[in-house]
Amino acid sequence: MRLFDSQFRRFVWTGLFNTVNGYAWILGLQIITGQPILANMLGYGIAAAIGYVAHSRYTFKQQPTWRSAAGYSVVIGASYLVNLVVLKWCLNVLPAVLSQVIAISVFVVLSYLGQSRFAFSVKQDFSLRDRLDQRNKL
């Protein structure tokens, strides 16, 4: 993949939007609940749902499928667990807001690697509608 590949640029812009969006949810929820871990969990859940739709449709130009949703979920889940470990460790030595920034940074790197190499690495399988259409043509 070239550095200035259009798909890579879309991934970066979508990721930046979703990172800012997720961070806003996390901070807002942290203010409302007063609990950094709960805010982090809820914020990532909201951002993950928005991110899947944005990455599948805009970044990778694919219709959402069960296969890509499963791959995306695995990538997001694994990235989130590492994020949570980093957040818990950072909260022992740093203020909560800075801890969130560090944990989010780790999440972003792992998420990019997993999505680009695993969740959306193969061109989309035919959608269910396409498979039914092909079956009806036989």
VOZATOR-167714 format. One line per field, with one value per atom (N, C-alpha, C, O): atom name; residue in three letters; residue number from 1; x, y negated, z negated. Coordinates in steps of 0.1 Angstrom, whole numbers. Example, Ala and Ser with C-alpha at 12.3 -4.5 7.8 and 13.67 -1.06 7.14 Angstrom:
% VOZATOR-167714
site: N:CA:C:O:N:CA:C:O
code: ALA:ALA:ALA:ALA:SER:SER:SER:SER
pos: 1:1:1:1:2:2:2:2
x: 132:123:132:142:128:137:129:134
y: 57:45:33:33:22:11:0:-11
z: -78:-78:-78:-85:-71:-71:-79:-80
END
This chain:
% VOZATOR-167714
site: N:CA:C:O:N:CA:C:O:N:CA:C:O:N:CA:C:O:N:CA:C:O:N:CA:C:O:N:CA:C:O:N:CA:C:O:N:CA:C:O:N:CA:C:O:N:CA:C:O:N:CA:C:O:N:CA:C:O:N:CA:C:O:N:CA:C:O:N:CA:C:O:N:CA:C:O:N:CA:C:O:N:CA:C:O:N:CA:C:O:N:CA:C:O:N:CA:C:O:N:CA:C:O:N:CA:C:O:N:CA:C:O:N:CA:C:O:N:CA:C:O:N:CA:C:O:N:CA:C:O:N:CA:C:O:N:CA:C:O:N:CA:C:O:N:CA:C:O:N:CA:C:O:N:CA:C:O:N:CA:C:O:N:CA:C:O:N:CA:C:O:N:CA:C:O:N:CA:C:O:N:CA:C:O:N:CA:C:O:N:CA:C:O:N:CA:C:O:N:CA:C:O:N:CA:C:O:N:CA:C:O:N:CA:C:O:N:CA:C:O:N:CA:C:O:N:CA:C:O:N:CA:C:O:N:CA:C:O:N:CA:C:O:N:CA:C:O:N:CA:C:O:N:CA:C:O:N:CA:C:O:N:CA:C:O:N:CA:C:O:N:CA:C:O:N:CA:C:O:N:CA:C:O:N:CA:C:O:N:CA:C:O:N:CA:C:O:N:CA:C:O:N:CA:C:O:N:CA:C:O:N:CA:C:O:N:CA:C:O:N:CA:C:O:N:CA:C:O:N:CA:C:O:N:CA:C:O:N:CA:C:O:N:CA:C:O:N:CA:C:O:N:CA:C:O:N:CA:C:O:N:CA:C:O:N:CA:C:O:N:CA:C:O:N:CA:C:O:N:CA:C:O:N:CA:C:O:N:CA:C:O:N:CA:C:O:N:CA:C:O:N:CA:C:O:N:CA:C:O:N:CA:C:O:N:CA:C:O:N:CA:C:O:N:CA:C:O:N:CA:C:O:N:CA:C:O:N:CA:C:O:N:CA:C:O:N:CA:C:O:N:CA:C:O:N:CA:C:O:N:CA:C:O:N:CA:C:O:N:CA:C:O:N:CA:C:O:N:CA:C:O:N:CA:C:O:N:CA:C:O:N:CA:C:O:N:CA:C:O:N:CA:C:O:N:CA:C:O:N:CA:C:O:N:CA:C:O:N:CA:C:O:N:CA:C:O:N:CA:C:O:N:CA:C:O:N:CA:C:O:N:CA:C:O:N:CA:C:O:N:CA:C:O:N:CA:C:O:N:CA:C:O:N:CA:C:O:N:CA:C:O:N:CA:C:O:N:CA:C:O:N:CA:C:O:N:CA:C:O:N:CA:C:O:N:CA:C:O:N:CA:C:O:N:CA:C:O:N:CA:C:O:N:CA:C:O:N:CA:C:O
code: MET:MET:MET:MET:ARG:ARG:ARG:ARG:LEU:LEU:LEU:LEU:PHE:PHE:PHE:PHE:ASP:ASP:ASP:ASP:SER:SER:SER:SER:GLN:GLN:GLN:GLN:PHE:PHE:PHE:PHE:ARG:ARG:ARG:ARG:ARG:ARG:ARG:ARG:PHE:PHE:PHE:PHE:VAL:VAL:VAL:VAL:TRP:TRP:TRP:TRP:THR:THR:THR:THR:GLY:GLY:GLY:GLY:LEU:LEU:LEU:LEU:PHE:PHE:PHE:PHE:ASN:ASN:ASN:ASN:THR:THR:THR:THR:VAL:VAL:VAL:VAL:ASN:ASN:ASN:ASN:GLY:GLY:GLY:GLY:TYR:TYR:TYR:TYR:ALA:ALA:ALA:ALA:TRP:TRP:TRP:TRP:ILE:ILE:ILE:ILE:LEU:LEU:LEU:LEU:GLY:GLY:GLY:GLY:LEU:LEU:LEU:LEU:GLN:GLN:GLN:GLN:ILE:ILE:ILE:ILE:ILE:ILE:ILE:ILE:THR:THR:THR:THR:GLY:GLY:GLY:GLY:GLN:GLN:GLN:GLN:PRO:PRO:PRO:PRO:ILE:ILE:ILE:ILE:LEU:LEU:LEU:LEU:ALA:ALA:ALA:ALA:ASN:ASN:ASN:ASN:MET:MET:MET:MET:LEU:LEU:LEU:LEU:GLY:GLY:GLY:GLY:TYR:TYR:TYR:TYR:GLY:GLY:GLY:GLY:ILE:ILE:ILE:ILE:ALA:ALA:ALA:ALA:ALA:ALA:ALA:ALA:ALA:ALA:ALA:ALA:ILE:ILE:ILE:ILE:GLY:GLY:GLY:GLY:TYR:TYR:TYR:TYR:VAL:VAL:VAL:VAL:ALA:ALA:ALA:ALA:HIS:HIS:HIS:HIS:SER:SER:SER:SER:ARG:ARG:ARG:ARG:TYR:TYR:TYR:TYR:THR:THR:THR:THR:PHE:PHE:PHE:PHE:LYS:LYS:LYS:LYS:GLN:GLN:GLN:GLN:GLN:GLN:GLN:GLN:PRO:PRO:PRO:PRO:THR:THR:THR:THR:TRP:TRP:TRP:TRP:ARG:ARG:ARG:ARG:SER:SER:SER:SER:ALA:ALA:ALA:ALA:ALA:ALA:ALA:ALA:GLY:GLY:GLY:GLY:TYR:TYR:TYR:TYR:SER:SER:SER:SER:VAL:VAL:VAL:VAL:VAL:VAL:VAL:VAL:ILE:ILE:ILE:ILE:GLY:GLY:GLY:GLY:ALA:ALA:ALA:ALA:SER:SER:SER:SER:TYR:TYR:TYR:TYR:LEU:LEU:LEU:LEU:VAL:VAL:VAL:VAL:ASN:ASN:ASN:ASN:LEU:LEU:LEU:LEU:VAL:VAL:VAL:VAL:VAL:VAL:VAL:VAL:LEU:LEU:LEU:LEU:LYS:LYS:LYS:LYS:TRP:TRP:TRP:TRP:CYS:CYS:CYS:CYS:LEU:LEU:LEU:LEU:ASN:ASN:ASN:ASN:VAL:VAL:VAL:VAL:LEU:LEU:LEU:LEU:PRO:PRO:PRO:PRO:ALA:ALA:ALA:ALA:VAL:VAL:VAL:VAL:LEU:LEU:LEU:LEU:SER:SER:SER:SER:GLN:GLN:GLN:GLN:VAL:VAL:VAL:VAL:ILE:ILE:ILE:ILE:ALA:ALA:ALA:ALA:ILE:ILE:ILE:ILE:SER:SER:SER:SER:VAL:VAL:VAL:VAL:PHE:PHE:PHE:PHE:VAL:VAL:VAL:VAL:VAL:VAL:VAL:VAL:LEU:LEU:LEU:LEU:SER:SER:SER:SER:TYR:TYR:TYR:TYR:LEU:LEU:LEU:LEU:GLY:GLY:GLY:GLY:GLN:GLN:GLN:GLN:SER:SER:SER:SER:ARG:ARG:ARG:ARG:PHE:PHE:PHE:PHE:ALA:ALA:ALA:ALA:PHE:PHE:PHE:PHE:SER:SER:SER:SER:VAL:VAL:VAL:VAL:LYS:LYS:LYS:LYS:GLN:GLN:GLN:GLN:ASP:ASP:ASP:ASP:PHE:PHE:PHE:PHE:SER:SER:SER:SER:LEU:LEU:LEU:LEU:ARG:ARG:ARG:ARG:ASP:ASP:ASP:ASP:ARG:ARG:ARG:ARG:LEU:LEU:LEU:LEU:ASP:ASP:ASP:ASP:GLN:GLN:GLN:GLN:ARG:ARG:ARG:ARG:ASN:ASN:ASN:ASN:LYS:LYS:LYS:LYS:LEU:LEU:LEU:LEU
pos: 1:1:1:1:2:2:2:2:3:3:3:3:4:4:4:4:5:5:5:5:6:6:6:6:7:7:7:7:8:8:8:8:9:9:9:9:10:10:10:10:11:11:11:11:12:12:12:12:13:13:13:13:14:14:14:14:15:15:15:15:16:16:16:16:17:17:17:17:18:18:18:18:19:19:19:19:20:20:20:20:21:21:21:21:22:22:22:22:23:23:23:23:24:24:24:24:25:25:25:25:26:26:26:26:27:27:27:27:28:28:28:28:29:29:29:29:30:30:30:30:31:31:31:31:32:32:32:32:33:33:33:33:34:34:34:34:35:35:35:35:36:36:36:36:37:37:37:37:38:38:38:38:39:39:39:39:40:40:40:40:41:41:41:41:42:42:42:42:43:43:43:43:44:44:44:44:45:45:45:45:46:46:46:46:47:47:47:47:48:48:48:48:49:49:49:49:50:50:50:50:51:51:51:51:52:52:52:52:53:53:53:53:54:54:54:54:55:55:55:55:56:56:56:56:57:57:57:57:58:58:58:58:59:59:59:59:60:60:60:60:61:61:61:61:62:62:62:62:63:63:63:63:64:64:64:64:65:65:65:65:66:66:66:66:67:67:67:67:68:68:68:68:69:69:69:69:70:70:70:70:71:71:71:71:72:72:72:72:73:73:73:73:74:74:74:74:75:75:75:75:76:76:76:76:77:77:77:77:78:78:78:78:79:79:79:79:80:80:80:80:81:81:81:81:82:82:82:82:83:83:83:83:84:84:84:84:85:85:85:85:86:86:86:86:87:87:87:87:88:88:88:88:89:89:89:89:90:90:90:90:91:91:91:91:92:92:92:92:93:93:93:93:94:94:94:94:95:95:95:95:96:96:96:96:97:97:97:97:98:98:98:98:99:99:99:99:100:100:100:100:101:101:101:101:102:102:102:102:103:103:103:103:104:104:104:104:105:105:105:105:106:106:106:106:107:107:107:107:108:108:108:108:109:109:109:109:110:110:110:110:111:111:111:111:112:112:112:112:113:113:113:113:114:114:114:114:115:115:115:115:116:116:116:116:117:117:117:117:118:118:118:118:119:119:119:119:120:120:120:120:121:121:121:121:122:122:122:122:123:123:123:123:124:124:124:124:125:125:125:125:126:126:126:126:127:127:127:127:128:128:128:128:129:129:129:129:130:130:130:130:131:131:131:131:132:132:132:132:133:133:133:133:134:134:134:134:135:135:135:135:136:136:136:136:137:137:137:137:138:138:138:138
x: 9:0:9:18:6:14:9:-3:18:14:3:-6:1:-9:-21:-28:-22:-33:-46:-47:-56:-68:-75:-82:-74:-81:-74:-80:-61:-53:-57:-59:-59:-63:-77:-79:-86:-99:-99:-106:-90:-89:-84:-90:-74:-69:-80:-82:-87:-97:-109:-114:-113:-124:-119:-127:-107:-102:-100:-103:-96:-95:-109:-110:-118:-132:-137:-142:-135:-141:-133:-139:-120:-112:-117:-119:-119:-124:-138:-141:-146:-160:-160:-167:-152:-151:-145:-150:-135:-129:-140:-140:-148:-158:-168:-173:-172:-182:-176:-182:-163:-156:-156:-159:-151:-150:-164:-165:-174:-187:-193:-198:-191:-196:-188:-193:-175:-167:-172:-172:-175:-181:-194:-197:-202:-216:-215:-222:-207:-206:-196:-197:-185:-174:-166:-158:-168:-161:-153:-160:-140:-132:-134:-134:-134:-135:-148:-149:-159:-172:-174:-179:-169:-170:-162:-167:-151:-142:-150:-150:-156:-163:-175:-176:-183:-194:-190:-196:-181:-176:-171:-173:-163:-158:-169:-168:-179:-190:-197:-200:-200:-207:-198:-203:-185:-176:-174:-172:-174:-172:-183:-181:-195:-207:-206:-208:-203:-202:-190:-191:-179:-167:-169:-164:-176:-178:-186:-182:-196:-204:-195:-195:-188:-180:-169:-166:-162:-151:-156:-149:-166:-171:-176:-173:-184:-190:-181:-180:-174:-166:-151:-146:-144:-130:-128:-120:-135:-132:-143:-142:-152:-162:-169:-170:-173:-180:-193:-195:-203:-215:-212:-204:-218:-216:-220:-230:-212:-215:-212:-206:-218:-215:-200:-195:-194:-179:-171:-163:-173:-165:-169:-161:-182:-186:-180:-175:-179:-172:-157:-152:-151:-136:-134:-125:-143:-142:-143:-136:-153:-156:-144:-140:-137:-125:-114:-108:-112:-101:-104:-96:-117:-120:-119:-114:-124:-124:-110:-107:-101:-87:-80:-73:-82:-76:-82:-74:-95:-100:-95:-92:-93:-87:-73:-70:-65:-52:-53:-46:-62:-65:-69:-64:-77:-82:-70:-69:-62:-50:-41:-36:-39:-30:-37:-30:-50:-57:-56:-53:-58:-58:-44:-42:-34:-20:-17:-11:-21:-18:-26:-20:-38:-45:-38:-41:-29:-21:-11:-6:-7:5:2:10:-9:-12:-26:-35:-29:-43:-52:-47:-65:-74:-75:-75:-75:-76:-63:-65:-52:-39:-39:-34:-44:-44:-53:-50:-65:-73:-66:-68:-59:-52:-42:-41:-34:-25:-31:-27:-42:-49:-55:-55:-61:-67:-56:-59:-45:-34:-30:-28:-29:-26:-37:-34:-49:-61:-60:-63:-58:-58:-48:-51:-36:-25:-29:-29:-34:-38:-50:-51:-59:-71:-68:-73:-60:-56:-49:-53:-40:-33:-43:-42:-52:-61:-72:-75:-77:-87:-81:-87:-70:-64:-59:-59:-55:-49:-58:-56:-69:-78:-92:-98:-98:-113:-117:-127:-110:-114:-103:-102:-95:-83:-87:-80:-98:-102:-114:-122:-115:-127:-139:-139:-149:-161:-167:-167:-172:-179:-192:-196:-198:-211:-221:-220:-229:-239:-250:-250:-258:-268:-277:-281:-281:-289:-282:-288:-269:-262:-262:-263:-260:-260:-273:-274:-284:-297:-300:-306:-296:-297:-290:-295:-278:-270:-277:-277:-282:-288:-301:-304:-308:-320:-317:-326:-306:-302:-298:-299:-295:-291:-303:-302
y: 12:0:-12:-14:-21:-34:-43:-42:-52:-61:-70:-73:-74:-83:-76:-83:-63:-56:-62:-65:-63:-69:-62:-68:-48:-41:-44:-45:-45:-49:-63:-65:-72:-85:-85:-92:-77:-76:-70:-74:-60:-53:-64:-64:-72:-82:-92:-95:-97:-107:-101:-108:-89:-83:-80:-82:-75:-72:-85:-84:-96:-108:-113:-117:-112:-116:-107:-112:-94:-85:-86:-84:-89:-91:-103:-103:-114:-126:-124:-128:-117:-114:-105:-108:-95:-86:-93:-90:-101:-108:-118:-119:-124:-133:-125:-130:-113:-105:-101:-102:-97:-92:-104:-102:-115:-127:-131:-133:-131:-135:-125:-129:-112:-102:-102:-99:-105:-106:-117:-116:-129:-140:-136:-139:-129:-125:-115:-116:-104:-93:-95:-89:-102:-103:-91:-89:-82:-69:-67:-64:-68:-67:-54:-54:-43:-30:-28:-23:-31:-30:-39:-35:-51:-61:-56:-57:-50:-44:-33:-32:-24:-12:-17:-13:-26:-31:-39:-37:-47:-56:-47:-50:-37:-28:-20:-17:-16:-9:-17:-13:-30:-39:-42:-41:-45:-48:-35:-37:-23:-11:-9:-6:-12:-10:-21:-17:-33:-43:-40:-42:-36:-33:-22:-22:-11:0:-5:-2:-12:-17:-26:-25:-35:-45:-38:-41:-29:-22:-13:-12:-5:4:-4:0:-14:-21:-31:-32:-39:-50:-46:-47:-41:-37:-26:-27:-15:-3:-1:9:-10:-10:4:10:9:22:21:12:29:30:38:48:34:42:57:60:66:80:86:80:98:105:108:107:112:115:103:104:92:80:75:70:76:72:81:76:94:103:100:99:98:94:81:79:71:58:59:53:67:69:75:71:85:91:81:80:74:63:53:49:48:38:43:37:55:62:64:60:69:71:57:56:48:35:28:21:30:24:30:23:43:50:45:42:43:37:23:19:15:2:1:-7:10:10:13:7:23:26:13:10:7:-6:-16:-23:-18:-28:-26:-35:-13:-10:-13:-18:-9:-12:-26:-31:-34:-48:-56:-65:-51:-58:-57:-65:-48:-47:-57:-60:-63:-72:-86:-95:-87:-99:-104:-96:-116:-121:-114:-109:-113:-106:-110:-102:-123:-128:-124:-119:-125:-121:-106:-101:-99:-84:-80:-71:-87:-84:-86:-78:-97:-100:-89:-85:-85:-74:-61:-55:-58:-45:-46:-36:-57:-59:-57:-51:-63:-62:-48:-44:-40:-26:-19:-11:-22:-16:-19:-10:-32:-36:-28:-23:-27:-19:-5:1:2:16:18:27:9:9:8:15:-2:-3:9:14:15:27:38:45:40:51:49:59:37:35:36:43:30:30:44:47:52:65:77:88:75:86:83:90:74:72:68:74:59:55:58:51:68:70:77:75:84:91:83:78:83:77:84:96:76:81:94:94:103:114:108:97:116:112:110:117:100:98:109:116:110:121:118:128:106:103:108:114:105:109:124:130:131:146:151:161:145:150:147:155:135:132:142:146:145:155:169:176:173:186:186:196:175:174:175:179:170:171:185:187:193:207:215:227
z: 0:0:0:-8:10:10:-1:-5:-6:-17:-13:-22:-1:3:10:17:9:15:10:-2:18:14:3:-5:3:-8:-21:-31:-21:-33:-38:-50:-29:-33:-39:-49:-33:-39:-52:-61:-54:-67:-78:-89:-74:-83:-87:-99:-77:-80:-88:-97:-84:-92:-106:-116:-107:-121:-129:-141:-123:-131:-135:-147:-126:-130:-141:-151:-140:-150:-163:-174:-163:-175:-182:-195:-175:-182:-187:-198:-179:-183:-196:-206:-196:-207:-219:-230:-218:-229:-235:-247:-226:-231:-240:-250:-235:-242:-256:-266:-255:-268:-278:-289:-273:-283:-288:-300:-279:-284:-294:-304:-291:-300:-313:-323:-312:-324:-333:-345:-327:-335:-341:-353:-333:-338:-349:-359:-347:-356:-367:-378:-364:-374:-374:-384:-365:-365:-352:-342:-352:-339:-332:-320:-339:-333:-326:-315:-333:-328:-315:-305:-317:-306:-294:-282:-296:-285:-278:-266:-286:-280:-272:-260:-277:-270:-257:-247:-259:-248:-237:-225:-240:-229:-223:-211:-230:-224:-214:-203:-217:-208:-196:-185:-198:-187:-178:-166:-184:-176:-166:-154:-170:-161:-150:-138:-153:-143:-134:-122:-140:-132:-122:-111:-126:-117:-104:-93:-106:-95:-86:-74:-93:-85:-78:-66:-84:-77:-67:-56:-69:-59:-46:-35:-48:-37:-31:-18:-39:-33:-31:-20:-41:-39:-29:-20:-31:-23:-12:-5:-11:-1:1:11:-11:-11:-18:-27:-14:-22:-34:-34:-45:-57:-55:-50:-60:-59:-73:-82:-75:-88:-89:-100:-79:-79:-83:-92:-77:-81:-95:-102:-98:-112:-122:-133:-120:-129:-130:-141:-119:-119:-126:-134:-123:-129:-144:-152:-148:-163:-170:-181:-164:-169:-171:-181:-160:-161:-171:-179:-171:-181:-195:-205:-197:-210:-216:-227:-207:-211:-214:-224:-205:-207:-220:-227:-222:-234:-247:-256:-247:-259:-262:-274:-252:-254:-259:-268:-253:-257:-272:-279:-276:-290:-300:-310:-296:-304:-305:-316:-294:-294:-302:-310:-301:-309:-324:-331:-328:-342:-347:-358:-340:-344:-345:-355:-335:-335:-346:-351:-349:-360:-373:-382:-375:-387:-388:-399:-377:-377:-371:-372:-363:-356:-358:-363:-355:-356:-346:-336:-349:-341:-326:-317:-323:-310:-302:-290:-307:-300:-299:-288:-308:-307:-296:-289:-294:-283:-269:-260:-268:-256:-252:-241:-262:-260:-256:-246:-263:-260:-246:-239:-243:-230:-219:-208:-221:-211:-208:-197:-219:-217:-209:-200:-213:-206:-191:-183:-187:-173:-165:-154:-170:-163:-161:-150:-171:-170:-161:-154:-162:-154:-140:-131:-136:-122:-117:-106:-124:-119:-117:-107:-127:-126:-115:-108:-114:-103:-89:-81:-87:-74:-70:-58:-79:-76:-78:-73:-86:-89:-86:-78:-92:-91:-77:-72:-70:-57:-46:-36:-49:-40:-27:-17:-27:-14:-9:-16:4:10:5:3:3:-3:4:16:-4:2:8:4:16:21:10:0:11:1:2:12:-8:-7:5:12:8:20:32:41:34:46:47:58:36:36:40:48:35:39:54:61:58:72:81:92:77:85:85:95:74:72:81:87:82:90:105:113:109:123:128:140:118:122:126:129
END
